[in-house]
Amino acid sequence: MEQTFVFIPKGVCSEKISIVYDGDIVKSVEFTRGCPGNTVGVGRLCQNRSFDELIPLLEGIPCRNKPTSCPDQLAQALKIIRDQKN
């Protein structure tokens, strides 16, 4: 059954990340604000991939001189969903 999780990222240009998932599979990701090309691209690349596949790919990516990024914040959101399920 598909569920939606809304995450408010910290330290990035995006103001909100909406994740639709089914079990441990991401169905869609939508960023509110941020760099449109990058956030749309990241969202599409995440479709139909598992949390365990995506977290190590996205976690720890910096943006400019920031220690985090929109992909890193998405990884943090996926970790919260995963941990709440266990």
N, CA, C and O atoms as a GROMACS GRO file, in nm:
protein
  344
    1MET      N    1   0.084  -0.118   0.000
    1MET     CA    2   0.000   0.000   0.000
    1MET      C    3   0.089   0.125   0.000
    1MET      O    4   0.178   0.138   0.084
    2GLU      N    5   0.066   0.214  -0.092
    2GLU     CA    6   0.147   0.335  -0.101
    2GLU      C    7   0.118   0.430   0.015
    2GLU      O    8   0.003   0.447   0.057
    3GLN      N    9   0.225   0.490   0.065
    3GLN     CA   10   0.215   0.590   0.171
    3GLN      C   11   0.298   0.710   0.130
    3GLN      O   12   0.388   0.700   0.045
    4THR      N   13   0.267   0.825   0.190
    4THR     CA   14   0.341   0.948   0.163
    4THR      C   15   0.405   0.997   0.292
    4THR      O   16   0.342   0.999   0.397
    5PHE      N   17   0.532   1.036   0.282
    5PHE     CA   18   0.606   1.093   0.394
    5PHE      C   19   0.653   1.230   0.351
    5PHE      O   20   0.714   1.245   0.245
    6VAL      N   21   0.626   1.332   0.432
    6VAL     CA   22   0.671   1.468   0.403
    6VAL      C   23   0.782   1.502   0.501
    6VAL      O   24   0.767   1.489   0.622
    7PHE      N   25   0.894   1.546   0.446
    7PHE     CA   26   1.013   1.577   0.524
    7PHE      C   27   1.050   1.723   0.502
    7PHE      O   28   1.050   1.771   0.388
    8ILE      N   29   1.082   1.793   0.609
    8ILE     CA   30   1.129   1.932   0.601
    8ILE      C   31   1.281   1.930   0.613
    8ILE      O   32   1.334   1.908   0.722
    9PRO      N   33   1.352   1.952   0.502
    9PRO     CA   34   1.498   1.945   0.506
    9PRO      C   35   1.560   2.065   0.578
    9PRO      O   36   1.498   2.170   0.592
   10LYS      N   37   1.682   2.046   0.621
   10LYS     CA   38   1.757   2.153   0.691
   10LYS      C   39   1.887   2.181   0.616
   10LYS      O   40   1.956   2.089   0.572
   11GLY      N   41   1.920   2.310   0.604
   11GLY     CA   42   2.048   2.349   0.547
   11GLY      C   43   2.057   2.346   0.396
   11GLY      O   44   2.166   2.352   0.340
   12VAL      N   45   1.942   2.337   0.327
   12VAL     CA   46   1.942   2.334   0.180
   12VAL      C   47   1.835   2.430   0.127
   12VAL      O   48   1.756   2.486   0.203
   13CYS      N   49   1.835   2.449  -0.003
   13CYS     CA   50   1.739   2.540  -0.066
   13CYS      C   51   1.597   2.482  -0.070
   13CYS      O   52   1.499   2.556  -0.065
   14SER      N   53   1.586   2.351  -0.080
   14SER     CA   54   1.454   2.288  -0.081
   14SER      C   55   1.384   2.312   0.050
   14SER      O   56   1.445   2.313   0.157
   15GLU      N   57   1.253   2.332   0.042
   15GLU     CA   58   1.173   2.358   0.162
   15GLU      C   59   1.096   2.236   0.209
   15GLU      O   60   1.055   2.229   0.325
   16LYS      N   61   1.078   2.138   0.119
   16LYS     CA   62   1.000   2.021   0.154
   16LYS      C   63   1.035   1.909   0.056
   16LYS      O   64   1.060   1.934  -0.062
   17ILE      N   65   1.036   1.786   0.107
   17ILE     CA   66   1.054   1.668   0.022
   17ILE      C   67   0.936   1.575   0.049
   17ILE      O   68   0.914   1.534   0.163
   18SER      N   69   0.861   1.544  -0.054
   18SER     CA   70   0.748   1.451  -0.043
   18SER      C   71   0.788   1.319  -0.109
   18SER      O   72   0.827   1.315  -0.225
   19ILE      N   73   0.777   1.212  -0.031
   19ILE     CA   74   0.820   1.080  -0.077
   19ILE      C   75   0.699   0.987  -0.075
   19ILE      O   76   0.636   0.969   0.030
   20VAL      N   77   0.667   0.929  -0.188
   20VAL     CA   78   0.564   0.825  -0.195
   20VAL      C   79   0.638   0.693  -0.204
   20VAL      O   80   0.726   0.675  -0.288
   21TYR      N   81   0.600   0.599  -0.116
   21TYR     CA   82   0.670   0.471  -0.111
   21TYR      C   83   0.571   0.358  -0.087
   21TYR      O   84   0.461   0.380  -0.036
   22ASP      N   85   0.613   0.239  -0.123
   22ASP     CA   86   0.534   0.118  -0.100
   22ASP      C   87   0.629   0.016  -0.041
   22ASP      O   88   0.720  -0.032  -0.109
   23GLY      N   89   0.609  -0.017   0.085
   23GLY     CA   90   0.705  -0.104   0.154
   23GLY      C   91   0.836  -0.031   0.167
   23GLY      O   92   0.843   0.075   0.230
   24ASP      N   93   0.943  -0.087   0.108
   24ASP     CA   94   1.072  -0.019   0.111
   24ASP      C   95   1.114   0.029  -0.028
   24ASP      O   96   1.233   0.049  -0.055
   25ILE      N   97   1.016   0.048  -0.116
   25ILE     CA   98   1.043   0.094  -0.252
   25ILE      C   99   0.988   0.236  -0.271
   25ILE      O  100   0.872   0.264  -0.242
   26VAL      N  101   1.074   0.324  -0.319
   26VAL     CA  102   1.034   0.462  -0.348
   26VAL      C  103   0.958   0.462  -0.480
   26VAL      O  104   1.006   0.412  -0.581
   27LYS      N  105   0.839   0.518  -0.478
   27LYS     CA  106   0.758   0.530  -0.598
   27LYS      C  107   0.778   0.666  -0.664
   27LYS      O  108   0.783   0.676  -0.787
   28SER      N  109   0.788   0.773  -0.583
   28SER     CA  110   0.813   0.906  -0.638
   28SER      C  111   0.870   0.996  -0.530
   28SER      O  112   0.848   0.976  -0.410
   29VAL      N  113   0.944   1.095  -0.574
   29VAL     CA  114   1.001   1.197  -0.486
   29VAL      C  115   0.976   1.332  -0.550
   29VAL      O  116   1.002   1.350  -0.669
   30GLU      N  117   0.926   1.426  -0.471
   30GLU     CA  118   0.904   1.561  -0.521
   30GLU      C  119   0.963   1.661  -0.422
   30GLU      O  120   0.930   1.660  -0.303
   31PHE      N  121   1.051   1.745  -0.473
   31PHE     CA  122   1.112   1.851  -0.393
   31PHE      C  123   1.035   1.980  -0.416
   31PHE      O  124   0.996   2.010  -0.529
   32THR      N  125   1.012   2.055  -0.310
   32THR     CA  126   0.955   2.189  -0.322
   32THR      C  127   1.070   2.287  -0.309
   32THR      O  128   1.138   2.291  -0.206
   33ARG      N  129   1.090   2.366  -0.413
   33ARG     CA  130   1.202   2.459  -0.426
   33ARG      C  131   1.330   2.382  -0.454
   33ARG      O  132   1.327   2.262  -0.480
   34GLY      N  133   1.442   2.451  -0.449
   34GLY     CA  134   1.570   2.389  -0.482
   34GLY      C  135   1.603   2.409  -0.628
   34GLY      O  136   1.529   2.477  -0.699
   35CYS      N  137   1.711   2.351  -0.674
   35CYS     CA  138   1.754   2.360  -0.813
   35CYS      C  139   1.668   2.265  -0.897
   35CYS      O  140   1.683   2.144  -0.886
   36PRO      N  141   1.578   2.319  -0.980
   36PRO     CA  142   1.479   2.235  -1.047
   36PRO      C  143   1.537   2.118  -1.127
   36PRO      O  144   1.487   2.006  -1.116
   37GLY      N  145   1.638   2.142  -1.204
   37GLY     CA  146   1.695   2.034  -1.284
   37GLY      C  147   1.749   1.921  -1.198
   37GLY      O  148   1.726   1.804  -1.225
   38ASN      N  149   1.821   1.959  -1.094
   38ASN     CA  150   1.879   1.858  -1.006
   38ASN      C  151   1.772   1.783  -0.927
   38ASN      O  152   1.777   1.660  -0.918
   39THR      N  153   1.677   1.855  -0.871
   39THR     CA  154   1.578   1.788  -0.787
   39THR      C  155   1.485   1.698  -0.869
   39THR      O  156   1.447   1.591  -0.823
   40VAL      N  157   1.447   1.741  -0.989
   40VAL     CA  158   1.365   1.656  -1.075
   40VAL      C  159   1.445   1.533  -1.115
   40VAL      O  160   1.393   1.422  -1.115
   41GLY      N  161   1.571   1.553  -1.150
   41GLY     CA  162   1.657   1.440  -1.189
   41GLY      C  163   1.675   1.340  -1.076
   41GLY      O  164   1.665   1.220  -1.099
   42VAL      N  165   1.702   1.388  -0.956
   42VAL     CA  166   1.717   1.299  -0.841
   42VAL      C  167   1.587   1.223  -0.818
   42VAL      O  168   1.588   1.102  -0.794
   43GLY      N  169   1.475   1.294  -0.824
   43GLY     CA  170   1.346   1.229  -0.805
   43GLY      C  171   1.323   1.116  -0.904
   43GLY      O  172   1.278   1.008  -0.865
   44ARG      N  173   1.352   1.139  -1.030
   44ARG     CA  174   1.332   1.036  -1.132
   44ARG      C  175   1.426   0.918  -1.112
   44ARG      O  176   1.386   0.803  -1.130
   45LEU      N  177   1.549   0.945  -1.074
   45LEU     CA  178   1.645   0.837  -1.053
   45LEU      C  179   1.609   0.750  -0.933
   45LEU      O  180   1.653   0.635  -0.925
   46CYS      N  181   1.530   0.803  -0.842
   46CYS     CA  182   1.491   0.728  -0.722
   46CYS      C  183   1.372   0.636  -0.745
   46CYS      O  184   1.348   0.546  -0.665
   47GLN      N  185   1.297   0.658  -0.850
   47GLN     CA  186   1.174   0.581  -0.873
   47GLN      C  187   1.202   0.431  -0.881
   47GLN      O  188   1.292   0.386  -0.951
   48ASN      N  189   1.120   0.356  -0.807
   48ASN     CA  190   1.125   0.209  -0.808
   48ASN      C  191   1.256   0.151  -0.758
   48ASN      O  192   1.296   0.042  -0.799
   49ARG      N  193   1.323   0.223  -0.670
   49ARG     CA  194   1.446   0.173  -0.608
   49ARG      C  195   1.423   0.163  -0.458
   49ARG      O  196   1.341   0.236  -0.401
   50SER      N  197   1.496   0.073  -0.394
   50SER     CA  198   1.476   0.048  -0.252
   50SER      C  199   1.551   0.150  -0.166
   50SER      O  200   1.648   0.212  -0.210
   51PHE      N  201   1.503   0.165  -0.044
   51PHE     CA  202   1.570   0.253   0.052
   51PHE      C  203   1.715   0.211   0.068
   51PHE      O  204   1.805   0.295   0.068
   52ASP      N  205   1.739   0.080   0.083
   52ASP     CA  206   1.875   0.031   0.108
   52ASP      C  207   1.968   0.056  -0.011
   52ASP      O  208   2.089   0.065   0.007
   53GLU      N  209   1.913   0.066  -0.129
   53GLU     CA  210   1.994   0.099  -0.247
   53GLU      C  211   2.022   0.250  -0.252
   53GLU      O  212   2.133   0.292  -0.285
   54LEU      N  213   1.921   0.330  -0.219
   54LEU     CA  214   1.933   0.475  -0.234
   54LEU      C  215   2.013   0.542  -0.123
   54LEU      O  216   2.092   0.633  -0.151
   55ILE      N  217   1.995   0.501   0.000
   55ILE     CA  218   2.060   0.571   0.112
   55ILE      C  219   2.212   0.582   0.093
   55ILE      O  220   2.265   0.693   0.105
   56PRO      N  221   2.284   0.472   0.065
   56PRO     CA  222   2.429   0.488   0.049
   56PRO      C  223   2.470   0.570  -0.074
   56PRO      O  224   2.577   0.630  -0.076
   57LEU      N  225   2.384   0.574  -0.175
   57LEU     CA  226   2.414   0.654  -0.294
   57LEU      C  227   2.400   0.804  -0.269
   57LEU      O  228   2.475   0.884  -0.325
   58LEU      N  229   2.305   0.842  -0.184
   58LEU     CA  230   2.270   0.983  -0.163
   58LEU      C  231   2.333   1.044  -0.039
   58LEU      O  232   2.360   1.164  -0.036
   59GLU      N  233   2.357   0.964   0.063
   59GLU     CA  234   2.404   1.014   0.192
   59GLU      C  235   2.545   1.072   0.181
   59GLU      O  236   2.634   1.013   0.118
   60GLY      N  237   2.564   1.186   0.244
   60GLY     CA  238   2.697   1.246   0.252
   60GLY      C  239   2.736   1.336   0.136
   60GLY      O  240   2.848   1.387   0.133
   61ILE      N  241   2.646   1.358   0.041
   61ILE     CA  242   2.677   1.446  -0.072
   61ILE      C  243   2.665   1.591  -0.024
   61ILE      O  244   2.560   1.631   0.026
   62PRO      N  245   2.772   1.670  -0.038
   62PRO     CA  246   2.765   1.812   0.000
   62PRO      C  247   2.715   1.897  -0.117
   62PRO      O  248   2.709   1.851  -0.231
   63CYS      N  249   2.679   2.021  -0.088
   63CYS     CA  250   2.639   2.117  -0.191
   63CYS      C  251   2.716   2.247  -0.167
   63CYS      O  252   2.704   2.309  -0.062
   64ARG      N  253   2.793   2.286  -0.264
   64ARG     CA  254   2.876   2.405  -0.253
   64ARG      C  255   2.958   2.398  -0.125
   64ARG      O  256   3.034   2.303  -0.107
   65ASN      N  257   2.946   2.494  -0.039
   65ASN     CA  258   3.024   2.494   0.085
   65ASN      C  259   2.942   2.442   0.204
   65ASN      O  260   2.981   2.462   0.319
   66LYS      N  261   2.830   2.376   0.176
   66LYS     CA  262   2.744   2.322   0.282
   66LYS      C  263   2.779   2.176   0.307
   66LYS      O  264   2.820   2.106   0.215
   67PRO      N  265   2.763   2.129   0.429
   67PRO     CA  266   2.793   1.989   0.458
   67PRO      C  267   2.680   1.894   0.416
   67PRO      O  268   2.694   1.772   0.431
   68THR      N  269   2.570   1.947   0.364
   68THR     CA  270   2.457   1.865   0.321
   68THR      C  271   2.409   1.913   0.186
   68THR      O  272   2.458   2.012   0.133
   69SER      N  273   2.312   1.841   0.130
   69SER     CA  274   2.256   1.873  -0.002
   69SER      C  275   2.114   1.818  -0.008
   69SER      O  276   2.071   1.749   0.084
   70CYS      N  277   2.044   1.848  -0.114
   70CYS     CA  278   1.910   1.791  -0.130
   70CYS      C  279   1.915   1.638  -0.136
   70CYS      O  280   1.832   1.573  -0.071
   71PRO      N  281   2.009   1.576  -0.211
   71PRO     CA  282   2.018   1.430  -0.207
   71PRO      C  283   2.050   1.376  -0.067
   71PRO      O  284   1.994   1.274  -0.026
   72ASP      N  285   2.139   1.442   0.004
   72ASP     CA  286   2.172   1.399   0.140
   72ASP      C  287   2.051   1.410   0.232
   72ASP      O  288   2.027   1.322   0.314
   73GLN      N  289   1.974   1.516   0.218
   73GLN     CA  290   1.854   1.532   0.300
   73GLN      C  291   1.750   1.426   0.264
   73GLN      O  292   1.678   1.378   0.352
   74LEU      N  293   1.742   1.389   0.137
   74LEU     CA  294   1.653   1.280   0.097
   74LEU      C  295   1.696   1.150   0.164
   74LEU      O  296   1.611   1.073   0.210
   75ALA      N  297   1.826   1.124   0.169
   75ALA     CA  298   1.876   1.004   0.238
   75ALA      C  299   1.837   1.006   0.385
   75ALA      O  300   1.799   0.902   0.440
   76GLN      N  301   1.845   1.123   0.448
   76GLN     CA  302   1.806   1.132   0.589
   76GLN      C  303   1.656   1.101   0.606
   76GLN      O  304   1.617   1.035   0.702
   77ALA      N  305   1.574   1.149   0.514
   77ALA     CA  306   1.431   1.121   0.519
   77ALA      C  307   1.404   0.972   0.502
   77ALA      O  308   1.322   0.915   0.574
   78LEU      N  309   1.473   0.909   0.408
   78LEU     CA  310   1.456   0.765   0.386
   78LEU      C  311   1.497   0.684   0.508
   78LEU      O  312   1.435   0.583   0.540
   79LYS      N  313   1.601   0.729   0.577
   79LYS     CA  314   1.643   0.661   0.700
   79LYS      C  315   1.536   0.671   0.808
   79LYS      O  316   1.513   0.576   0.882
   80ILE      N  317   1.471   0.786   0.817
   80ILE     CA  318   1.363   0.803   0.915
   80ILE      C  319   1.248   0.707   0.884
   80ILE      O  320   1.197   0.640   0.973
   81ILE      N  321   1.208   0.701   0.758
   81ILE     CA  322   1.100   0.609   0.718
   81ILE      C  323   1.139   0.466   0.751
   81ILE      O  324   1.062   0.392   0.813
   82ARG      N  325   1.259   0.427   0.710
   82ARG     CA  326   1.307   0.290   0.734
   82ARG      C  327   1.309   0.257   0.883
   82ARG      O  328   1.265   0.149   0.924
   83ASP      N  329   1.359   0.349   0.964
   83ASP     CA  330   1.370   0.324   1.108
   83ASP      C  331   1.232   0.320   1.176
   83ASP      O  332   1.214   0.246   1.272
   84GLN      N  333   1.136   0.397   1.127
   84GLN     CA  334   1.001   0.396   1.184
   84GLN      C  335   0.930   0.264   1.154
   84GLN      O  336   0.845   0.219   1.232
   85LYS      N  337   0.965   0.202   1.043
   85LYS     CA  338   0.903   0.076   1.003
   85LYS      C  339   0.957  -0.041   1.085
   85LYS      O  340   0.888  -0.142   1.101
   86ASN      N  341   1.078  -0.030   1.136
   86ASN     CA  342   1.142  -0.142   1.208
   86ASN      C  343   1.117  -0.137   1.354
   86ASN      O  344   1.164  -0.224   1.428
   0.00000   0.00000   0.00000
